[in-house]
Amino acid sequence: MNNPLIMVGSVTYAIKGRDLLRRMGYRASMERTPAHLNRVGCGYSITVDDLDAIKASRILEENGIKVYGVSDGDTL
């Protein structure tokens, strides 16, 4: 199973979100959103290896990073 993608609106927010989650001790990375999942235009997402994607999305939202969606890791 692939890790779910947490889709954000810009590369800047992807970097900020990745860095925020890393500061909290999680293994986060950012990557291009596959074209078939890209609904927000920019095309960047955050993945987190050791944290539930819904919980990670909540953390991002609470820190001012708008989340546009979470993909199911199996659809990639």
N, CA, C and O atoms as a Tripos MOL2 file, in Angstrom:
@<TRIPOS>MOLECULE
protein
  304   303    76     0     0
PROTEIN
NO_CHARGES

@<TRIPOS>ATOM
      1 N           0.8360   -1.1830    0.0000 N.3       1 MET1
      2 CA          0.0000    0.0000    0.0000 C.3       1 MET1
      3 C           0.8790    1.2440    0.0000 C.2       1 MET1
      4 O           1.8560    1.3210    0.7450 O.2       1 MET1
      5 N           0.5360    2.2000   -0.8220 N.am      2 ASN2
      6 CA          1.2290    3.4810   -0.8630 C.3       2 ASN2
      7 C           0.7280    4.3760    0.2630 C.2       2 ASN2
      8 O          -0.3760    4.1920    0.7740 O.2       2 ASN2
      9 N           1.5560    5.3470    0.6410 N.am      3 ASN3
     10 CA          1.1110    6.3240    1.6230 C.3       3 ASN3
     11 C           0.1160    7.2640    0.9780 C.2       3 ASN3
     12 O           0.2910    7.6420   -0.1810 O.2       3 ASN3
     13 N          -0.9340    7.6560    1.7040 N.am      4 PRO4
     14 CA         -1.8770    8.6400    1.1690 C.3       4 PRO4
     15 C          -1.1770    9.9750    0.9420 C.2       4 PRO4
     16 O          -0.2070   10.3060    1.6230 O.2       4 PRO4
     17 N          -1.6820   10.7350   -0.0230 N.am      5 LEU5
     18 CA         -1.1670   12.0630   -0.3020 C.3       5 LEU5
     19 C          -2.0880   13.0910    0.3200 C.2       5 LEU5
     20 O          -3.3080   13.0070    0.1820 O.2       5 LEU5
     21 N          -1.5020   14.0660    1.0090 N.am      6 ILE6
     22 CA         -2.2530   15.1810    1.5740 C.3       6 ILE6
     23 C          -2.0380   16.3470    0.6220 C.2       6 ILE6
     24 O          -0.9510   16.9240    0.5820 O.2       6 ILE6
     25 N          -3.0590   16.6950   -0.1410 N.am      7 MET7
     26 CA         -2.9220   17.6830   -1.2030 C.3       7 MET7
     27 C          -3.0960   19.1040   -0.6710 C.2       7 MET7
     28 O          -4.0550   19.4110    0.0390 O.2       7 MET7
     29 N          -2.1480   19.9570   -1.0330 N.am      8 VAL8
     30 CA         -2.1610   21.3640   -0.6080 C.3       8 VAL8
     31 C          -2.1270   22.2590   -1.8420 C.2       8 VAL8
     32 O          -1.9030   21.7850   -2.9560 O.2       8 VAL8
     33 N          -2.3520   23.5550   -1.6380 N.am      9 GLY9
     34 CA         -2.5560   24.4680   -2.7450 C.3       9 GLY9
     35 C          -1.3290   25.0250   -3.4290 C.2       9 GLY9
     36 O          -1.4410   25.5970   -4.5140 O.2       9 GLY9
     37 N          -0.1560   24.8740   -2.8270 N.am     10 SER10
     38 CA          1.0380   25.4380   -3.4630 C.3      10 SER10
     39 C           2.2820   24.7110   -2.9740 C.2      10 SER10
     40 O           2.2590   24.0060   -1.9660 O.2      10 SER10
     41 N           3.3600   24.9000   -3.7120 N.am     11 VAL11
     42 CA          4.6280   24.3140   -3.3040 C.3      11 VAL11
     43 C           5.0760   24.9280   -1.9760 C.2      11 VAL11
     44 O           5.6940   24.2510   -1.1540 O.2      11 VAL11
     45 N           4.7670   26.2050   -1.7670 N.am     12 THR12
     46 CA          5.1340   26.8710   -0.5100 C.3      12 THR12
     47 C           4.4560   26.1950    0.6740 C.2      12 THR12
     48 O           5.0970   25.9430    1.6940 O.2      12 THR12
     49 N           3.1610   25.8990    0.5480 N.am     13 TYR13
     50 CA          2.4490   25.2370    1.6420 C.3      13 TYR13
     51 C           2.9230   23.7960    1.8160 C.2      13 TYR13
     52 O           2.9320   23.2820    2.9350 O.2      13 TYR13
     53 N           3.3080   23.1510    0.7460 N.am     14 ALA14
     54 CA          3.8430   21.7920    0.8600 C.3      14 ALA14
     55 C           5.1420   21.8070    1.6650 C.2      14 ALA14
     56 O           5.3540   20.9500    2.5230 O.2      14 ALA14
     57 N           5.9950   22.7670    1.3900 N.am     15 ILE15
     58 CA          7.2600   22.8870    2.1250 C.3      15 ILE15
     59 C           6.9980   23.2220    3.5870 C.2      15 ILE15
     60 O           7.5730   22.6050    4.4830 O.2      15 ILE15
     61 N           6.1270   24.2020    3.8260 N.am     16 LYS16
     62 CA          5.8030   24.5840    5.2050 C.3      16 LYS16
     63 C           5.1930   23.4220    5.9760 C.2      16 LYS16
     64 O           5.5400   23.1890    7.1340 O.2      16 LYS16
     65 N           4.2880   22.6960    5.3350 N.am     17 GLY17
     66 CA          3.6470   21.5570    5.9920 C.3      17 GLY17
     67 C           4.6290   20.4430    6.2890 C.2      17 GLY17
     68 O           4.6260   19.8750    7.3810 O.2      17 GLY17
     69 N           5.4650   20.1330    5.3220 N.am     18 ARG18
     70 CA          6.4920   19.1060    5.5280 C.3      18 ARG18
     71 C           7.4010   19.4770    6.6920 C.2      18 ARG18
     72 O           7.6910   18.6510    7.5570 O.2      18 ARG18
     73 N           7.8450   20.7320    6.7020 N.am     19 ASP19
     74 CA          8.7490   21.1820    7.7650 C.3      19 ASP19
     75 C           8.0680   21.1790    9.1230 C.2      19 ASP19
     76 O           8.6870   20.8100   10.1200 O.2      19 ASP19
     77 N           6.8160   21.5800    9.1810 N.am     20 LEU20
     78 CA          6.0570   21.5590   10.4340 C.3      20 LEU20
     79 C           5.9740   20.1380   10.9800 C.2      20 LEU20
     80 O           6.2600   19.9030   12.1540 O.2      20 LEU20
     81 N           5.5850   19.1960   10.1320 N.am     21 LEU21
     82 CA          5.4560   17.8100   10.5860 C.3      21 LEU21
     83 C           6.8130   17.2260   10.9970 C.2      21 LEU21
     84 O           6.8930   16.4550   11.9530 O.2      21 LEU21
     85 N           7.8640   17.5890   10.2830 N.am     22 ARG22
     86 CA          9.2070   17.1200   10.6720 C.3      22 ARG22
     87 C           9.6150   17.6680   12.0320 C.2      22 ARG22
     88 O          10.1910   16.9500   12.8490 O.2      22 ARG22
     89 N           9.3120   18.9560   12.2770 N.am     23 ARG23
     90 CA          9.6400   19.5460   13.5890 C.3      23 ARG23
     91 C           8.8940   18.8340   14.7140 C.2      23 ARG23
     92 O           9.3570   18.8040   15.8540 O.2      23 ARG23
     93 N           7.7420   18.2670   14.3880 N.am     24 MET24
     94 CA          6.9580   17.5320   15.3810 C.3      24 MET24
     95 C           7.4270   16.0870   15.5270 C.2      24 MET24
     96 O           6.8830   15.3300   16.3310 O.2      24 MET24
     97 N           8.4490   15.7060   14.7370 N.am     25 GLY25
     98 CA          9.0370   14.3810   14.8740 C.3      25 GLY25
     99 C           8.5340   13.3320   13.8980 C.2      25 GLY25
    100 O           8.8570   12.1540   14.0560 O.2      25 GLY25
    101 N           7.7570   13.7170   12.8970 N.am     26 TYR26
    102 CA          7.2390   12.7700   11.9190 C.3      26 TYR26
    103 C           8.1110   12.7590   10.6670 C.2      26 TYR26
    104 O           8.7620   13.7530   10.3440 O.2      26 TYR26
    105 N           8.1180   11.6390    9.9740 N.am     27 ARG27
    106 CA          8.8680   11.5300    8.7190 C.3      27 ARG27
    107 C           7.9560   11.9610    7.5750 C.2      27 ARG27
    108 O           7.1850   11.1670    7.0370 O.2      27 ARG27
    109 N           8.0620   13.2200    7.2230 N.am     28 ALA28
    110 CA          7.2100   13.7920    6.1750 C.3      28 ALA28
    111 C           8.0540   14.1390    4.9580 C.2      28 ALA28
    112 O           9.2310   14.4800    5.0720 O.2      28 ALA28
    113 N           7.4290   14.0460    3.8000 N.am     29 SER29
    114 CA          8.0840   14.4580    2.5640 C.3      29 SER29
    115 C           7.0420   15.0880    1.6540 C.2      29 SER29
    116 O           5.8400   14.9740    1.8900 O.2      29 SER29
    117 N           7.5200   15.7500    0.6160 N.am     30 MET30
    118 CA          6.5950   16.3260   -0.3490 C.3      30 MET30
    119 C           6.9150   15.7660   -1.7230 C.2      30 MET30
    120 O           8.0470   15.3770   -2.0100 O.2      30 MET30
    121 N           5.8960   15.7360   -2.5590 N.am     31 GLU31
    122 CA          6.0790   15.2340   -3.9120 C.3      31 GLU31
    123 C           5.0200   15.8300   -4.8200 C.2      31 GLU31
    124 O           4.0270   16.3940   -4.3600 O.2      31 GLU31
    125 N           5.2490   15.6970   -6.1100 N.am     32 ARG32
    126 CA          4.2560   16.1480   -7.0820 C.3      32 ARG32
    127 C           3.0250   15.2550   -6.9720 C.2      32 ARG32
    128 O           3.1310   14.0360   -6.8350 O.2      32 ARG32
    129 N           1.8660   15.8820   -7.0340 N.am     33 THR33
    130 CA          0.6250   15.1210   -7.0500 C.3      33 THR33
    131 C           0.4520   14.5320   -8.4500 C.2      33 THR33
    132 O           0.6030   15.2520   -9.4370 O.2      33 THR33
    133 N           0.1380   13.2360   -8.5570 N.am     34 PRO34
    134 CA         -0.0960   12.6610   -9.8860 C.3      34 PRO34
    135 C          -1.2120   13.4330  -10.6120 C.2      34 PRO34
    136 O          -2.1710   13.8890   -9.9890 O.2      34 PRO34
    137 N          -1.0710   13.5670  -11.9120 N.am     35 ALA35
    138 CA         -2.0010   14.3840  -12.7060 C.3      35 ALA35
    139 C          -3.4510   13.9640  -12.5190 C.2      35 ALA35
    140 O          -4.3350   14.8210  -12.5010 O.2      35 ALA35
    141 N          -3.7220   12.6720  -12.3810 N.am     36 HIS36
    142 CA         -5.1080   12.2260  -12.2550 C.3      36 HIS36
    143 C          -5.7350   12.5900  -10.9040 C.2      36 HIS36
    144 O          -6.9510   12.4830  -10.7430 O.2      36 HIS36
    145 N          -4.9290   13.0120   -9.9450 N.am     37 LEU37
    146 CA         -5.4370   13.4320   -8.6370 C.3      37 LEU37
    147 C          -5.3920   14.9420   -8.4450 C.2      37 LEU37
    148 O          -5.9490   15.4560   -7.4750 O.2      37 LEU37
    149 N          -4.7470   15.6480   -9.3390 N.am     38 ASN38
    150 CA         -4.5270   17.0760   -9.1700 C.3      38 ASN38
    151 C          -5.8080   17.8600   -9.4390 C.2      38 ASN38
    152 O          -6.2230   18.0250  -10.5860 O.2      38 ASN38
    153 N          -6.4280   18.3410   -8.3550 N.am     39 ARG39
    154 CA         -7.6640   19.1110   -8.4680 C.3      39 ARG39
    155 C          -7.4770   20.5640   -8.0620 C.2      39 ARG39
    156 O          -8.4050   21.3610   -8.1970 O.2      39 ARG39
    157 N          -6.3130   20.9220   -7.5730 N.am     40 VAL40
    158 CA         -6.1360   22.2770   -7.0380 C.3      40 VAL40
    159 C          -5.1930   23.1330   -7.8700 C.2      40 VAL40
    160 O          -5.0070   24.3070   -7.5520 O.2      40 VAL40
    161 N          -4.6090   22.6030   -8.8970 N.am     41 GLY41
    162 CA         -3.8060   23.4180   -9.7930 C.3      41 GLY41
    163 C          -2.3040   23.3430   -9.5760 C.2      41 GLY41
    164 O          -1.5630   23.1520  -10.5410 O.2      41 GLY41
    165 N          -1.8360   23.4840   -8.3690 N.am     42 CYS42
    166 CA         -0.3940   23.5300   -8.1350 C.3      42 CYS42
    167 C           0.2330   22.1580   -8.3010 C.2      42 CYS42
    168 O           1.2450   22.0110   -8.9850 O.2      42 CYS42
    169 N          -0.3600   21.1630   -7.6810 N.am     43 GLY43
    170 CA          0.1250   19.8140   -7.8580 C.3      43 GLY43
    171 C           1.1650   19.3240   -6.8890 C.2      43 GLY43
    172 O           1.9930   18.4910   -7.2590 O.2      43 GLY43
    173 N           1.1620   19.8070   -5.6570 N.am     44 TYR44
    174 CA          2.0950   19.3000   -4.6510 C.3      44 TYR44
    175 C           1.3350   18.7110   -3.4760 C.2      44 TYR44
    176 O           0.2730   19.1980   -3.0900 O.2      44 TYR44
    177 N           1.9000   17.6610   -2.9230 N.am     45 SER45
    178 CA          1.2960   16.9550   -1.8010 C.3      45 SER45
    179 C           2.3470   16.6190   -0.7620 C.2      45 SER45
    180 O           3.5490   16.6510   -1.0260 O.2      45 SER45
    181 N           1.8640   16.2960    0.4220 N.am     46 ILE46
    182 CA          2.7110   15.8830    1.5420 C.3      46 ILE46
    183 C           2.3720   14.4370    1.8620 C.2      46 ILE46
    184 O           1.2020   14.0560    1.8650 O.2      46 ILE46
    185 N           3.3870   13.6350    2.1300 N.am     47 THR47
    186 CA          3.1770   12.2770    2.6210 C.3      47 THR47
    187 C           3.8230   12.1570    3.9950 C.2      47 THR47
    188 O           4.8390   12.7910    4.2800 O.2      47 THR47
    189 N           3.2180   11.3380    4.8320 N.am     48 VAL48
    190 CA          3.7490   11.1180    6.1750 C.3      48 VAL48
    191 C           3.7910    9.6150    6.4160 C.2      48 VAL48
    192 O           2.7690    8.9340    6.3370 O.2      48 VAL48
    193 N           4.9810    9.1090    6.7100 N.am     49 ASP49
    194 CA          5.1700    7.6650    6.8650 C.3      49 ASP49
    195 C           4.6100    7.1080    8.1670 C.2      49 ASP49
    196 O           4.1050    5.9860    8.1930 O.2      49 ASP49
    197 N           4.6920    7.8700    9.2300 N.am     50 ASP50
    198 CA          4.3940    7.3090   10.5400 C.3      50 ASP50
    199 C           3.2580    8.0360   11.2600 C.2      50 ASP50
    200 O           3.2600    8.1340   12.4870 O.2      50 ASP50
    201 N           2.2960    8.5400   10.5020 N.am     51 LEU51
    202 CA          1.1710    9.2710   11.0810 C.3      51 LEU51
    203 C          -0.0360    9.0950   10.1760 C.2      51 LEU51
    204 O           0.0870    9.1460    8.9520 O.2      51 LEU51
    205 N          -1.1970    8.8890   10.7700 N.am     52 ASP52
    206 CA         -2.4390    8.7970   10.0150 C.3      52 ASP52
    207 C          -2.6560   10.0800    9.2070 C.2      52 ASP52
    208 O          -2.4760   11.1780    9.7350 O.2      52 ASP52
    209 N          -3.0350    9.9540    7.9490 N.am     53 ALA53
    210 CA         -3.1830   11.1160    7.0630 C.3      53 ALA53
    211 C          -4.2540   12.0890    7.5600 C.2      53 ALA53
    212 O          -4.1090   13.3000    7.3910 O.2      53 ALA53
    213 N          -5.3150   11.5830    8.1630 N.am     54 ILE54
    214 CA         -6.3660   12.4590    8.6730 C.3      54 ILE54
    215 C          -5.8390   13.2770    9.8530 C.2      54 ILE54
    216 O          -6.1170   14.4720    9.9550 O.2      54 ILE54
    217 N          -5.0920   12.6460   10.7300 N.am     55 LYS55
    218 CA         -4.4920   13.3640   11.8580 C.3      55 LYS55
    219 C          -3.4850   14.3930   11.3520 C.2      55 LYS55
    220 O          -3.4470   15.5190   11.8490 O.2      55 LYS55
    221 N          -2.6710   14.0160   10.3710 N.am     56 ALA56
    222 CA         -1.7040   14.9540    9.8030 C.3      56 ALA56
    223 C          -2.4210   16.1370    9.1610 C.2      56 ALA56
    224 O          -1.9810   17.2780    9.3000 O.2      56 ALA56
    225 N          -3.5170   15.8740    8.4610 N.am     57 SER57
    226 CA         -4.2990   16.9550    7.8410 C.3      57 SER57
    227 C          -4.8300   17.9170    8.8930 C.2      57 SER57
    228 O          -4.8230   19.1320    8.6980 O.2      57 SER57
    229 N          -5.2820   17.3690    9.9900 N.am     58 ARG58
    230 CA         -5.7970   18.2010   11.0850 C.3      58 ARG58
    231 C          -4.6890   19.0930   11.6450 C.2      58 ARG58
    232 O          -4.9150   20.2750   11.9060 O.2      58 ARG58
    233 N          -3.5080   18.5360   11.8280 N.am     59 ILE59
    234 CA         -2.3670   19.3110   12.3240 C.3      59 ILE59
    235 C          -2.0520   20.4490   11.3550 C.2      59 ILE59
    236 O          -1.8370   21.5860   11.7750 O.2      59 ILE59
    237 N          -2.0260   20.1400   10.0640 N.am     60 LEU60
    238 CA         -1.7390   21.1640    9.0600 C.3      60 LEU60
    239 C          -2.7880   22.2770    9.0960 C.2      60 LEU60
    240 O          -2.4420   23.4580    9.1140 O.2      60 LEU60
    241 N          -4.0630   21.9030    9.1050 N.am     61 GLU61
    242 CA         -5.1480   22.8900    9.1280 C.3      61 GLU61
    243 C          -5.0700   23.7700   10.3790 C.2      61 GLU61
    244 O          -5.2680   24.9820   10.2990 O.2      61 GLU61
    245 N          -4.7820   23.1630   11.5300 N.am     62 GLU62
    246 CA         -4.6780   23.9200   12.7790 C.3      62 GLU62
    247 C          -3.5280   24.9190   12.7490 C.2      62 GLU62
    248 O          -3.4960   25.8580   13.5450 O.2      62 GLU62
    249 N          -2.5890   24.7170   11.8340 N.am     63 ASN63
    250 CA         -1.4350   25.6010   11.7130 C.3      63 ASN63
    251 C          -1.4880   26.4570   10.4560 C.2      63 ASN63
    252 O          -0.4590   26.9480    9.9900 O.2      63 ASN63
    253 N          -2.6830   26.6360    9.9070 N.am     64 GLY64
    254 CA         -2.8920   27.5650    8.8130 C.3      64 GLY64
    255 C          -2.5510   27.0660    7.4200 C.2      64 GLY64
    256 O          -2.4090   27.8670    6.4960 O.2      64 GLY64
    257 N          -2.4190   25.7550    7.2560 N.am     65 ILE65
    258 CA         -2.1310   25.1930    5.9380 C.3      65 ILE65
    259 C          -3.3940   24.5250    5.4160 C.2      65 ILE65
    260 O          -3.8390   23.5100    5.9510 O.2      65 ILE65
    261 N          -3.9670   25.1040    4.3660 N.am     66 LYS66
    262 CA         -5.2140   24.5870    3.7920 C.3      66 LYS66
    263 C          -4.9510   23.2640    3.0910 C.2      66 LYS66
    264 O          -4.0610   23.1510    2.2490 O.2      66 LYS66
    265 N          -5.7420   22.2730    3.4570 N.am     67 VAL67
    266 CA         -5.6540   20.9530    2.8430 C.3      67 VAL67
    267 C          -6.8230   20.8060    1.8700 C.2      67 VAL67
    268 O          -7.9800   20.9840    2.2510 O.2      67 VAL67
    269 N          -6.5190   20.4830    0.6270 N.am     68 TYR68
    270 CA         -7.5460   20.3630   -0.4120 C.3      68 TYR68
    271 C          -8.0780   18.9570   -0.5650 C.2      68 TYR68
    272 O          -9.0820   18.7490   -1.2470 O.2      68 TYR68
    273 N          -7.4310   17.9900    0.0510 N.am     69 GLY69
    274 CA         -7.9160   16.6210   -0.0180 C.3      69 GLY69
    275 C          -6.8460   15.6510    0.3960 C.2      69 GLY69
    276 O          -5.6610   15.9800    0.4600 O.2      69 GLY69
    277 N          -7.2990   14.4240    0.6810 N.am     70 VAL70
    278 CA         -6.3870   13.3320    1.0260 C.3      70 VAL70
    279 C          -6.7250   12.1840    0.1100 C.2      70 VAL70
    280 O          -7.8680   11.7300    0.0710 O.2      70 VAL70
    281 N          -5.7300   11.7030   -0.6360 N.am     71 SER71
    282 CA         -5.9650   10.5760   -1.5300 C.3      71 SER71
    283 C          -5.8510    9.2760   -0.7490 C.2      71 SER71
    284 O          -5.1580    9.1970    0.2660 O.2      71 SER71
    285 N          -6.5250    8.2930   -1.2310 N.am     72 ASP72
    286 CA         -6.3630    6.9450   -0.7040 C.3      72 ASP72
    287 C          -5.0670    6.4160   -1.2880 C.2      72 ASP72
    288 O          -4.8880    6.4530   -2.5050 O.2      72 ASP72
    289 N          -4.1820    5.9380   -0.4780 N.am     73 GLY73
    290 CA         -2.8880    5.4710   -0.9480 C.3      73 GLY73
    291 C          -2.9710    4.3670   -1.9740 C.2      73 GLY73
    292 O          -2.0300    4.1770   -2.7440 O.2      73 GLY73
    293 N          -4.0820    3.6240   -2.0100 N.am     74 ASP74
    294 CA         -4.2240    2.5350   -2.9620 C.3      74 ASP74
    295 C          -4.6040    2.9890   -4.3590 C.2      74 ASP74
    296 O          -4.5340    2.1970   -5.2990 O.2      74 ASP74
    297 N          -5.0130    4.2680   -4.5240 N.am     75 THR75
    298 CA         -5.4600    4.7260   -5.8370 C.3      75 THR75
    299 C          -4.3210    5.2650   -6.6750 C.2      75 THR75
    300 O          -4.5460    5.6790   -7.8120 O.2      75 THR75
    301 N          -3.1140    5.2750   -6.1570 N.am     76 LEU76
    302 CA         -1.9830    5.8750   -6.8900 C.3      76 LEU76
    303 C          -1.4640    4.9720   -7.9560 C.2      76 LEU76
    304 O          -0.5180    5.3270   -8.6600 O.2      76 LEU76
@<TRIPOS>BOND
     1     1     2 1
     2     2     3 1
     3     3     4 2
     4     3     5 am
     5     5     6 1
     6     6     7 1
     7     7     8 2
     8     7     9 am
     9     9    10 1
    10    10    11 1
    11    11    12 2
    12    11    13 am
    13    13    14 1
    14    14    15 1
    15    15    16 2
    16    15    17 am
    17    17    18 1
    18    18    19 1
    19    19    20 2
    20    19    21 am
    21    21    22 1
    22    22    23 1
    23    23    24 2
    24    23    25 am
    25    25    26 1
    26    26    27 1
    27    27    28 2
    28    27    29 am
    29    29    30 1
    30    30    31 1
    31    31    32 2
    32    31    33 am
    33    33    34 1
    34    34    35 1
    35    35    36 2
    36    35    37 am
    37    37    38 1
    38    38    39 1
    39    39    40 2
    40    39    41 am
    41    41    42 1
    42    42    43 1
    43    43    44 2
    44    43    45 am
    45    45    46 1
    46    46    47 1
    47    47    48 2
    48    47    49 am
    49    49    50 1
    50    50    51 1
    51    51    52 2
    52    51    53 am
    53    53    54 1
    54    54    55 1
    55    55    56 2
    56    55    57 am
    57    57    58 1
    58    58    59 1
    59    59    60 2
    60    59    61 am
    61    61    62 1
    62    62    63 1
    63    63    64 2
    64    63    65 am
    65    65    66 1
    66    66    67 1
    67    67    68 2
    68    67    69 am
    69    69    70 1
    70    70    71 1
    71    71    72 2
    72    71    73 am
    73    73    74 1
    74    74    75 1
    75    75    76 2
    76    75    77 am
    77    77    78 1
    78    78    79 1
    79    79    80 2
    80    79    81 am
    81    81    82 1
    82    82    83 1
    83    83    84 2
    84    83    85 am
    85    85    86 1
    86    86    87 1
    87    87    88 2
    88    87    89 am
    89    89    90 1
    90    90    91 1
    91    91    92 2
    92    91    93 am
    93    93    94 1
    94    94    95 1
    95    95    96 2
    96    95    97 am
    97    97    98 1
    98    98    99 1
    99    99   100 2
   100    99   101 am
   101   101   102 1
   102   102   103 1
   103   103   104 2
   104   103   105 am
   105   105   106 1
   106   106   107 1
   107   107   108 2
   108   107   109 am
   109   109   110 1
   110   110   111 1
   111   111   112 2
   112   111   113 am
   113   113   114 1
   114   114   115 1
   115   115   116 2
   116   115   117 am
   117   117   118 1
   118   118   119 1
   119   119   120 2
   120   119   121 am
   121   121   122 1
   122   122   123 1
   123   123   124 2
   124   123   125 am
   125   125   126 1
   126   126   127 1
   127   127   128 2
   128   127   129 am
   129   129   130 1
   130   130   131 1
   131   131   132 2
   132   131   133 am
   133   133   134 1
   134   134   135 1
   135   135   136 2
   136   135   137 am
   137   137   138 1
   138   138   139 1
   139   139   140 2
   140   139   141 am
   141   141   142 1
   142   142   143 1
   143   143   144 2
   144   143   145 am
   145   145   146 1
   146   146   147 1
   147   147   148 2
   148   147   149 am
   149   149   150 1
   150   150   151 1
   151   151   152 2
   152   151   153 am
   153   153   154 1
   154   154   155 1
   155   155   156 2
   156   155   157 am
   157   157   158 1
   158   158   159 1
   159   159   160 2
   160   159   161 am
   161   161   162 1
   162   162   163 1
   163   163   164 2
   164   163   165 am
   165   165   166 1
   166   166   167 1
   167   167   168 2
   168   167   169 am
   169   169   170 1
   170   170   171 1
   171   171   172 2
   172   171   173 am
   173   173   174 1
   174   174   175 1
   175   175   176 2
   176   175   177 am
   177   177   178 1
   178   178   179 1
   179   179   180 2
   180   179   181 am
   181   181   182 1
   182   182   183 1
   183   183   184 2
   184   183   185 am
   185   185   186 1
   186   186   187 1
   187   187   188 2
   188   187   189 am
   189   189   190 1
   190   190   191 1
   191   191   192 2
   192   191   193 am
   193   193   194 1
   194   194   195 1
   195   195   196 2
   196   195   197 am
   197   197   198 1
   198   198   199 1
   199   199   200 2
   200   199   201 am
   201   201   202 1
   202   202   203 1
   203   203   204 2
   204   203   205 am
   205   205   206 1
   206   206   207 1
   207   207   208 2
   208   207   209 am
   209   209   210 1
   210   210   211 1
   211   211   212 2
   212   211   213 am
   213   213   214 1
   214   214   215 1
   215   215   216 2
   216   215   217 am
   217   217   218 1
   218   218   219 1
   219   219   220 2
   220   219   221 am
   221   221   222 1
   222   222   223 1
   223   223   224 2
   224   223   225 am
   225   225   226 1
   226   226   227 1
   227   227   228 2
   228   227   229 am
   229   229   230 1
   230   230   231 1
   231   231   232 2
   232   231   233 am
   233   233   234 1
   234   234   235 1
   235   235   236 2
   236   235   237 am
   237   237   238 1
   238   238   239 1
   239   239   240 2
   240   239   241 am
   241   241   242 1
   242   242   243 1
   243   243   244 2
   244   243   245 am
   245   245   246 1
   246   246   247 1
   247   247   248 2
   248   247   249 am
   249   249   250 1
   250   250   251 1
   251   251   252 2
   252   251   253 am
   253   253   254 1
   254   254   255 1
   255   255   256 2
   256   255   257 am
   257   257   258 1
   258   258   259 1
   259   259   260 2
   260   259   261 am
   261   261   262 1
   262   262   263 1
   263   263   264 2
   264   263   265 am
   265   265   266 1
   266   266   267 1
   267   267   268 2
   268   267   269 am
   269   269   270 1
   270   270   271 1
   271   271   272 2
   272   271   273 am
   273   273   274 1
   274   274   275 1
   275   275   276 2
   276   275   277 am
   277   277   278 1
   278   278   279 1
   279   279   280 2
   280   279   281 am
   281   281   282 1
   282   282   283 1
   283   283   284 2
   284   283   285 am
   285   285   286 1
   286   286   287 1
   287   287   288 2
   288   287   289 am
   289   289   290 1
   290   290   291 1
   291   291   292 2
   292   291   293 am
   293   293   294 1
   294   294   295 1
   295   295   296 2
   296   295   297 am
   297   297   298 1
   298   298   299 1
   299   299   300 2
   300   299   301 am
   301   301   302 1
   302   302   303 1
   303   303   304 2
@<TRIPOS>SUBSTRUCTURE
     1 MET1         2 RESIDUE 1 A MET
     2 ASN2         6 RESIDUE 1 A ASN
     3 ASN3        10 RESIDUE 1 A ASN
     4 PRO4        14 RESIDUE 1 A PRO
     5 LEU5        18 RESIDUE 1 A LEU
     6 ILE6        22 RESIDUE 1 A ILE
     7 MET7        26 RESIDUE 1 A MET
     8 VAL8        30 RESIDUE 1 A VAL
     9 GLY9        34 RESIDUE 1 A GLY
    10 SER10       38 RESIDUE 1 A SER
    11 VAL11       42 RESIDUE 1 A VAL
    12 THR12       46 RESIDUE 1 A THR
    13 TYR13       50 RESIDUE 1 A TYR
    14 ALA14       54 RESIDUE 1 A ALA
    15 ILE15       58 RESIDUE 1 A ILE
    16 LYS16       62 RESIDUE 1 A LYS
    17 GLY17       66 RESIDUE 1 A GLY
    18 ARG18       70 RESIDUE 1 A ARG
    19 ASP19       74 RESIDUE 1 A ASP
    20 LEU20       78 RESIDUE 1 A LEU
    21 LEU21       82 RESIDUE 1 A LEU
    22 ARG22       86 RESIDUE 1 A ARG
    23 ARG23       90 RESIDUE 1 A ARG
    24 MET24       94 RESIDUE 1 A MET
    25 GLY25       98 RESIDUE 1 A GLY
    26 TYR26      102 RESIDUE 1 A TYR
    27 ARG27      106 RESIDUE 1 A ARG
    28 ALA28      110 RESIDUE 1 A ALA
    29 SER29      114 RESIDUE 1 A SER
    30 MET30      118 RESIDUE 1 A MET
    31 GLU31      122 RESIDUE 1 A GLU
    32 ARG32      126 RESIDUE 1 A ARG
    33 THR33      130 RESIDUE 1 A THR
    34 PRO34      134 RESIDUE 1 A PRO
    35 ALA35      138 RESIDUE 1 A ALA
    36 HIS36      142 RESIDUE 1 A HIS
    37 LEU37      146 RESIDUE 1 A LEU
    38 ASN38      150 RESIDUE 1 A ASN
    39 ARG39      154 RESIDUE 1 A ARG
    40 VAL40      158 RESIDUE 1 A VAL
    41 GLY41      162 RESIDUE 1 A GLY
    42 CYS42      166 RESIDUE 1 A CYS
    43 GLY43      170 RESIDUE 1 A GLY
    44 TYR44      174 RESIDUE 1 A TYR
    45 SER45      178 RESIDUE 1 A SER
    46 ILE46      182 RESIDUE 1 A ILE
    47 THR47      186 RESIDUE 1 A THR
    48 VAL48      190 RESIDUE 1 A VAL
    49 ASP49      194 RESIDUE 1 A ASP
    50 ASP50      198 RESIDUE 1 A ASP
    51 LEU51      202 RESIDUE 1 A LEU
    52 ASP52      206 RESIDUE 1 A ASP
    53 ALA53      210 RESIDUE 1 A ALA
    54 ILE54      214 RESIDUE 1 A ILE
    55 LYS55      218 RESIDUE 1 A LYS
    56 ALA56      222 RESIDUE 1 A ALA
    57 SER57      226 RESIDUE 1 A SER
    58 ARG58      230 RESIDUE 1 A ARG
    59 ILE59      234 RESIDUE 1 A ILE
    60 LEU60      238 RESIDUE 1 A LEU
    61 GLU61      242 RESIDUE 1 A GLU
    62 GLU62      246 RESIDUE 1 A GLU
    63 ASN63      250 RESIDUE 1 A ASN
    64 GLY64      254 RESIDUE 1 A GLY
    65 ILE65      258 RESIDUE 1 A ILE
    66 LYS66      262 RESIDUE 1 A LYS
    67 VAL67      266 RESIDUE 1 A VAL
    68 TYR68      270 RESIDUE 1 A TYR
    69 GLY69      274 RESIDUE 1 A GLY
    70 VAL70      278 RESIDUE 1 A VAL
    71 SER71      282 RESIDUE 1 A SER
    72 ASP72      286 RESIDUE 1 A ASP
    73 GLY73      290 RESIDUE 1 A GLY
    74 ASP74      294 RESIDUE 1 A ASP
    75 THR75      298 RESIDUE 1 A THR
    76 LEU76      302 RESIDUE 1 A LEU
